[in-house]
Amino acid sequence: MNTAPLYIDQRIKFRNFGNSNYKSREIGDAMRNLDAAGIIRLIYPSTDVQVPVKPNLKKSPRLQLFNIGLVNHALGIQGQLLGLKDFSFASNGAIIPHLVTQELISLNKYNNKKPNFWVREKNQSQAEVDLLFSYKNKVIPKEIKSGKTGSLKSLHQFVNKANHPYAVRVYGAKFEIENSITPEGVPYILMNLPYYLGTKLPEYIAYFVEISIDYSALAISLAFCKSS
């Protein structure tokens, strides 16, 4: 547990975890016991872009501690956080994805369901989207940025494969919905959500998806702009 906070917002390997001499099976058993006890959460990836989202337990998971306070204490940054106006500067931005994931987990307190993240792992071409959120028959990709800007390359890879135009960015700026397009020419609608609205994600996604947006008109407009 003293080593675990050093790996927040990272995928982990069980074998030799924390530079130990333990084998994969030994560390895996210990991690799964801690997961079952609710002390940590092993967040597994999925390659699905449509429902149902199925976690791939053979791939490396991300490590999520039960409480952000445990992370802050273990890293010795409580005092630093008290003086920060922007959490993006804490632990090189790793605190923000951990905090937002914790907020999402807290919404599933009755069924103990864990979120998943999305991966596309090909030779010399990897992509990873921070979280997936299922809404009705759609899987909404959710990218978490530690500041006000940041690359959306992985999000674009998901959008290119998805059967809907919706995507979410959680970041350190104001709420905004914008029309966008991937480098491959696929139009989509991006909802930018401030960090502090993490626990309101289901309500905002419902609003986002259900509002009357003429997607056909959007697609035609973006295609026209691209060709002109």
Steps between C-alpha positions, in 0.01 A plus 500: 500500500795737552598447136154510344449882502808538280312323221178704493376575148727227364449147375681246714664161460456253784837334450772678706252772595674783685841351412422200720607143436144366510355311208195604302273246670602612850452871433182431302345305787590776748362773272174315439455450875551872559256569218239270655550678834440837332840643587607526138327467165652322202364685198522276192503605136255415227524510122123540457347810341143369528298356786551281689844609618701193595819539706803307378643341815807380311620854433684722749260692730527849642537530876244710686514552878173514691543861609697795366585591858701177534695595190571852625615366839722229351664749262536760775337777297215607730663835572580558136138441399370749756691778328417408143247693294518238223533126574654457155837576657475221762706188421542609138124498449449138613271601789226626265426171314510312832255745658257494205510118488429488874199727446367268229549192719312671784189515280487120489485444876205261475631259237877546557549522124841621392559718195721399211735682269545444128811379321602434147830317506663443165865489400634857501147637542356505851207704627342527844186688610477562875143381572194355330143586596206295372183696429210304352641338186808722482849481648618856565878556511622725779844657485642663815749782457706646782473854362294714265637347181663180380514258211190296414674248272370192683151646525502551125594134448195397704270742315616361166374155604187598697138481379409844639650853499529569876818545707590662833808685620538568873744786553587816693283751317136596447206288384463507125361290215677531168488349154824339391651261249770232520811517280344216297198721423243351741277773653411477868360704788726563800369588846764675711427448870681665796658270760255595772205355304640147506223362721240658272626316194186282449271804500721698267543212255122446494454868421784494249368203303133588519517867399370567150810514281452441130794272450440463129520876455813506714668234289415678175619833637832363624560310177432821305741700718769238457469495120485878459 
